Amino acid sequence: MSEPLQLYSYWRSSAAYRVRIGLNLKGLPYEIVPVHLVQDGGQQHSEGYRAINPQELVPTLGHGQRRLGQSLAILEYLDEVWPDRPLLPATARARQRVRALALLVACDVHPLNNLRVLQYFEREWNVPQPERDAWVKHWITDGFAAAEALLAEHPSTGDFCEGETATLADCCLIPQIYNARRFGVDMAAYPTLARIEASCLALPAFDAARPENQPDAPAAR
């Protein structure tokens, strides 16, 4: 790899967490460039970062002169540029299943619980914290019920979402389970998801990507 990789990341961003997992699974070295989503009114809104990512979101992947946004698009880019240790399976059927499971999290659960949504509730409508927390838990449990049904007893489910190798689906699921635990979701209701989580977190690539193991995590200061 001739051009270095930089990941503009926030330690607790689940979208950035997905990309950290993917980079680690593929064995690609990268530099973390912290973007604090709360400090200074949110560093993602600064003029400097807006020039890097006009959406004012993390993650952004720097690859040479390129600045790449959207976590799932970044992960597929990694697979296309560095096809070794693929994040997507070999067959069209399996790739569709993995993408569907990934999108269940990335499109149907995560956007409803994103920081900017919760900040809007607080800023514009004065929604109290308990109601915001209930909103988050509702959409996580709604999505997890569907994910559990899709994964439990499915012949393609193995130690991971699809077979015996971690894929794009696992890159999305594990950060969302981290968020679920933050908001007090009882994972006992989702035994298949919890089992897959344990398989993933046993891998060094997932462990190194954990929020608490990031250079900008509060405990690391």
C-alpha positions as CSV (number, residue, x, y, z in Angstrom):
1,M,0.0,0.0,0.0
2,S,1.8,3.1,-1.2
3,E,-0.7,5.8,0.0
4,P,-1.3,6.1,3.7
5,L,-4.8,5.8,5.2
6,Q,-6.3,8.2,7.8
7,L,-9.6,7.6,9.5
8,Y,-11.4,10.7,10.8
9,S,-13.1,9.1,13.7
10,Y,-14.8,9.6,17.1
11,W,-14.3,6.9,19.7
12,R,-18.0,6.3,20.3
13,S,-19.3,6.8,16.8
14,S,-20.8,3.5,15.7
15,A,-20.3,4.4,12.0
16,A,-16.6,5.0,12.6
17,Y,-16.4,1.8,14.7
18,R,-17.7,-0.2,11.7
19,V,-14.8,1.1,9.5
20,R,-12.2,0.5,12.2
21,I,-13.3,-3.1,12.3
22,G,-13.1,-3.5,8.5
23,L,-9.7,-1.9,8.4
24,N,-8.5,-4.2,11.1
25,L,-10.0,-7.3,9.6
26,K,-8.2,-6.6,6.3
27,G,-4.9,-5.9,8.1
28,L,-4.6,-2.3,6.8
29,P,-2.6,0.2,8.8
30,Y,-4.2,3.5,9.4
31,E,-3.9,6.7,11.4
32,I,-6.8,7.8,13.6
33,V,-7.6,11.5,13.2
34,P,-9.9,12.3,16.1
35,V,-13.0,14.5,15.5
36,H,-14.8,15.1,18.8
37,L,-18.6,15.2,18.1
38,V,-19.5,17.1,21.3
39,Q,-16.5,19.2,22.2
40,D,-16.4,22.8,21.0
41,G,-20.0,22.5,19.8
42,G,-19.0,19.5,17.7
43,Q,-15.8,19.6,15.8
44,Q,-17.5,18.0,12.8
45,H,-19.2,21.4,12.3
46,S,-15.9,23.3,12.0
47,E,-14.9,25.0,8.8
48,G,-11.9,22.8,8.5
49,Y,-13.7,19.5,8.8
50,R,-16.6,20.7,6.6
51,A,-14.0,21.1,3.8
52,I,-13.1,17.4,4.3
53,N,-16.7,16.1,4.6
54,P,-19.5,18.5,3.7
55,Q,-22.0,16.3,5.5
56,E,-20.2,17.1,8.8
57,L,-20.3,13.4,9.8
58,V,-17.7,10.8,10.7
59,P,-16.2,8.6,9.5
60,T,-14.2,10.0,6.6
61,L,-11.4,7.9,5.2
62,G,-8.4,9.6,3.7
63,H,-6.6,7.6,1.1
64,G,-3.8,9.7,-0.5
65,Q,-5.6,12.8,-1.8
66,R,-9.0,11.2,-1.7
67,R,-11.6,11.8,1.1
68,L,-14.2,9.1,1.2
69,G,-17.5,9.3,3.2
70,Q,-20.3,6.9,4.3
71,S,-19.2,3.9,6.3
72,L,-20.7,1.2,4.1
73,A,-19.4,2.7,0.9
74,I,-15.9,3.0,2.6
75,L,-16.1,-0.7,3.6
76,E,-16.9,-1.8,0.0
77,Y,-14.2,0.5,-1.3
78,L,-11.7,-1.3,1.0
79,D,-12.9,-4.6,-0.4
80,E,-12.5,-3.5,-4.0
81,V,-9.1,-1.9,-3.6
82,W,-7.7,-4.6,-1.2
83,P,-9.6,-7.8,-2.1
84,D,-7.6,-10.0,0.3
85,R,-9.6,-11.0,3.4
86,P,-12.9,-10.0,1.8
87,L,-15.7,-8.5,3.8
88,L,-18.3,-9.8,1.4
89,P,-18.8,-13.5,0.6
90,A,-18.1,-15.2,-2.8
91,T,-21.7,-15.8,-4.0
92,A,-24.4,-13.4,-5.0
93,R,-26.9,-15.0,-2.6
94,A,-24.6,-14.7,0.4
95,R,-23.5,-11.1,-0.6
96,Q,-27.2,-10.1,-0.7
97,R,-27.8,-11.6,2.7
98,V,-24.8,-9.8,4.2
99,R,-25.7,-6.5,2.7
100,A,-29.3,-6.8,3.9
101,L,-28.2,-7.5,7.5
102,A,-25.8,-4.6,7.3
103,L,-28.4,-2.2,6.0
104,L,-30.9,-3.3,8.6
105,V,-28.5,-1.7,11.1
106,A,-27.1,1.1,9.1
107,C,-30.3,2.3,7.4
108,D,-33.2,1.2,9.7
109,V,-31.8,1.4,13.2
110,H,-28.7,3.6,13.5
111,P,-30.1,6.8,11.8
112,L,-33.0,7.0,14.2
113,N,-30.6,7.0,17.2
114,N,-27.8,9.2,15.7
115,L,-26.4,12.0,17.9
116,R,-27.7,14.7,15.6
117,V,-31.3,13.3,15.9
118,L,-31.1,13.3,19.7
119,Q,-29.6,16.7,19.8
120,Y,-32.4,18.0,17.6
121,F,-35.0,16.5,19.9
122,E,-33.3,18.3,22.8
123,R,-32.6,21.6,21.1
124,E,-35.8,22.2,19.1
125,W,-38.4,20.3,21.1
126,N,-37.0,20.2,24.6
127,V,-37.5,16.4,24.7
128,P,-36.4,15.3,28.2
129,Q,-33.6,12.7,28.5
130,P,-35.8,9.8,29.6
131,E,-38.0,10.2,26.5
132,R,-35.0,10.4,24.3
133,D,-33.6,7.2,25.8
134,A,-36.9,5.5,25.4
135,W,-36.9,6.5,21.7
136,V,-33.4,5.0,21.2
137,K,-34.4,1.7,23.0
138,H,-37.6,1.4,21.0
139,W,-35.8,1.5,17.6
140,I,-32.9,-0.7,18.7
141,T,-35.2,-3.4,20.1
142,D,-37.5,-3.2,17.0
143,G,-34.5,-3.7,14.7
144,F,-32.9,-6.4,16.9
145,A,-36.1,-8.4,17.0
146,A,-36.0,-8.5,13.2
147,A,-32.2,-9.3,13.1
148,E,-32.7,-12.1,15.7
149,A,-35.4,-13.6,13.6
150,L,-33.3,-13.4,10.4
151,L,-30.3,-15.0,12.0
152,A,-31.6,-17.6,14.5
153,E,-31.8,-21.1,13.0
154,H,-30.9,-19.8,9.5
155,P,-28.7,-22.4,7.8
156,S,-26.2,-19.8,6.7
157,T,-25.7,-18.3,10.2
158,G,-22.5,-19.7,11.8
159,D,-20.2,-18.2,14.4
160,F,-20.8,-15.0,12.5
161,C,-23.7,-13.5,10.7
162,E,-22.8,-15.4,7.5
163,G,-20.9,-18.6,8.1
164,E,-17.6,-18.9,9.9
165,T,-15.9,-15.6,8.7
166,A,-16.7,-12.1,9.8
167,T,-18.2,-10.0,7.1
168,L,-19.7,-6.5,6.5
169,A,-22.8,-7.6,8.5
170,D,-20.7,-8.2,11.6
171,C,-18.9,-4.9,11.1
172,C,-22.3,-3.2,11.5
173,L,-23.9,-5.4,14.1
174,I,-21.2,-5.2,16.8
175,P,-21.2,-1.3,17.1
176,Q,-25.0,-1.4,17.3
177,I,-24.9,-3.9,20.1
178,Y,-22.4,-1.6,21.9
179,N,-25.0,1.2,21.5
180,A,-27.7,-1.1,22.8
181,R,-25.8,-1.9,25.9
182,R,-25.1,1.9,26.5
183,F,-28.9,2.5,26.5
184,G,-29.7,-0.5,28.8
185,V,-31.1,-2.9,26.2
186,D,-31.4,-6.4,27.6
187,M,-29.5,-8.6,25.2
188,A,-30.9,-11.7,26.8
189,A,-33.8,-11.3,24.4
190,Y,-31.5,-11.7,21.4
191,P,-29.4,-14.8,22.1
192,T,-28.2,-15.2,18.5
193,L,-27.0,-11.6,18.4
194,A,-25.2,-12.0,21.7
195,R,-23.5,-15.3,20.6
196,I,-22.3,-13.6,17.4
197,E,-21.1,-10.6,19.4
198,A,-19.0,-13.0,21.6
199,S,-17.5,-14.6,18.5
200,C,-16.6,-11.3,17.0
201,L,-15.1,-9.7,20.2
202,A,-12.8,-12.7,20.6
203,L,-11.0,-11.6,17.4
204,P,-8.2,-9.1,17.8
205,A,-9.6,-7.0,14.9
206,F,-12.8,-6.4,16.7
207,D,-11.2,-6.0,20.1
208,A,-8.8,-3.3,18.8
209,A,-11.7,-1.4,17.3
210,R,-13.7,-1.2,20.6
211,P,-14.5,2.4,21.6
212,E,-12.6,2.1,24.9
213,N,-9.5,1.1,23.0
214,Q,-9.3,4.3,20.8
215,P,-6.7,7.0,21.4
216,D,-9.4,9.6,21.8
217,A,-11.4,7.6,24.4
218,P,-11.6,9.4,27.7
219,A,-9.8,6.6,29.6
220,A,-6.9,6.9,27.2
221,R,-6.2,10.6,28.1
